[in-house]
Amino acid sequence: MQISSLVKNELRALSIPNKSVAMQRFFKTGKGEYGEGDLFIGVSVPNQRLIAKAYYNDATQKDIEDLLDSEFHEERLTSVFILVLKYKSDKKINGHKKWVDLYLKKTHRINNWDLVDSSAHFILGDWLLERDRSILLSLAKSNLLWENRISIVSTLQFIRNNDIKDAILITQKLMYHPHDLIHKACGWMLREAWQKQPDAIESFLDHFASKMPRTMLRYTIEKLDEDTRQYYLKLS
C-alpha cells in the first residue's frame, strides 16, 4: 500500500467528527471567506505531526503530492509536515533542492495560513539563506493570497539569522494588501525583527506607522513598552 494511503487511513482512525465542525468555523470555510470550501475530518495537529514523523522516511514525492492534492485540510497539513521533514533530512546529504522545487510547484495547495506558517521558513526561507531571493518578490506580487503569505513568512528564517532586510522589503511590497492575513503576517515578521534589531524596526515605524494597516501595526508593536506602543498607535 502506498504511504499516502496509509497516512490517510491513520488520520481517519484518529478523526473526531464533532471537532471537524469547529475547525471549519475556525479556518473560515464559509462562502466568501479565505478558506471557502475547505473540508476537515477532525484530527489534532499533534497527532498529524506524529503520523508525519512515522511515515516521512518512506514517503515518496508521489505520496506527498497525493496528500497535497487532497480536499481534506488535515491530509494537506500532514503532507506539509512530511515535506519539511524530508527537506531537513535530505539537506544533510545535499539532496534537498527537489523538495524546494516541489514546494514551489505546489504553492496553490499550501492553501491556508497554518500550512504556510508550518513550512515557508523551514523550506523556502532556509533554502534562500545563501541564495538570490528574488523569488520572494515574485511571490509577493502574485494574485494568490497564499503565495503572498509564503513570501513574507519565508523571511522568518533570515530574521532568525539576524538578517531583517528582506522582511522590511517584502512588508513594504505588501503594505497595502487587501487581506488582514497578510497584515498579520507582516506584523508578525516585523515583531520578530524588532527583537533582533529594535532600532532598525523603530526607525521603520517612524516612517511607516502612519501608513500601515492598523492590524499590521498592532502586531508589530506588541512587545514594545506601553508608552512607545501608544506613541505609534497615535500616528496611525
Residue pairs with C-beta under 8 A, 6 or more apart in sequence:
2 62
2 63
2 66
3 55
3 58
3 59
3 60
3 63
4 59
4 62
4 63
4 64
4 66
4 67
6 55
7 51
7 52
7 55
7 59
7 63
7 67
7 75
7 78
7 79
7 82
8 67
8 70
8 75
10 51
10 54
10 55
11 41
11 43
11 47
11 48
11 51
11 72
11 74
11 75
11 78
12 41
14 43
14 44
14 47
14 51
15 41
15 42
15 43
15 74
16 42
16 43
17 41
17 42
18 42
19 40
19 42
19 43
19 44
20 40
20 41
20 42
21 42
23 40
23 42
23 73
24 38
24 39
24 40
27 35
27 38
27 40
27 73
27 112
27 114
28 34
28 35
28 36
29 35
29 36
29 37
29 38
29 39
29 40
30 36
34 112
34 113
34 145
34 179
34 181
35 112
38 73
38 111
38 112
39 71
39 72
39 73
40 72
40 73
40 74
41 72
41 74
42 74
43 74
45 77
45 114
48 74
48 77
48 78
48 81
49 81
51 78
52 78
52 81
52 82
52 85
53 81
53 85
55 82
56 81
56 82
56 85
56 86
56 89
57 89
59 82
59 86
61 98
61 102
63 79
63 82
64 79
64 82
64 83
64 86
64 102
65 102
65 106
67 75
67 76
67 78
67 79
67 82
68 76
68 79
68 80
68 106
68 109
68 110
69 109
70 76
70 79
73 112
76 109
76 110
76 111
76 112
76 115
77 114
77 115
77 118
80 110
80 115
80 118
80 119
81 118
83 99
83 102
83 103
83 119
83 123
84 118
84 119
84 122
84 123
86 96
86 99
87 96
87 99
87 100
87 103
87 122
87 123
87 126
88 96
88 122
90 96
90 98
90 99
91 126
96 127
97 127
99 123
100 123
100 124
100 127
103 110
103 119
103 123
103 124
104 124
104 135
107 139
107 144
107 146
107 147
107 150
108 144
108 146
110 116
110 119
110 120
110 146
110 150
111 146
112 146
113 149
113 181
113 185
115 146
116 146
116 149
116 150
116 153
117 149
117 153
120 149
120 150
120 153
120 154
120 156
121 153
121 154
121 155
121 156
121 157
121 160
122 157
124 135
124 136
124 150
124 154
125 153
125 154
125 155
125 156
125 157
125 158
126 157
128 135
128 136
128 154
128 157
128 158
129 157
129 158
129 161
133 166
136 151
136 154
136 155
136 166
136 170
137 151
137 169
137 170
137 173
139 147
139 148
139 150
139 151
140 148
140 151
140 152
140 170
140 173
140 174
141 173
142 148
142 151
145 179
145 181
145 182
148 174
148 177
148 179
148 182
149 181
149 182
149 185
151 170
151 173
151 174
152 167
152 170
152 171
152 174
152 182
152 185
152 186
152 189
153 185
153 188
153 189
155 164
155 166
155 167
155 170
155 189
156 167
156 189
156 192
158 164
158 165
158 166
158 167
159 167
159 189
159 192
159 193
159 196
160 192
162 196
162 197
164 193
164 196
164 197
164 200
164 201
167 189
167 190
167 192
167 193
168 190
168 193
168 200
168 201
168 204
170 186
170 189
171 186
171 189
171 190
171 216
172 208
174 182
174 186
175 186
175 208
175 211
175 212
175 213
175 216
176 213
177 183
180 213
180 215
183 213
183 215
183 216
183 219
184 215
184 216
184 219
186 216
186 219
186 220
187 215
187 216
187 217
187 218
187 219
187 220
187 222
188 219
190 201
190 204
190 216
190 219
190 220
191 219
191 220
191 221
191 222
191 223
193 200
193 201
194 201
194 202
194 220
194 223
194 224
195 223
201 220
202 224
202 228
205 217
205 220
205 221
205 232
209 217
209 232
209 235
209 236
210 235
210 236
212 220
212 236
214 236
217 232
217 233
217 236
218 233
221 228
221 229
221 232
221 233
222 229
224 232
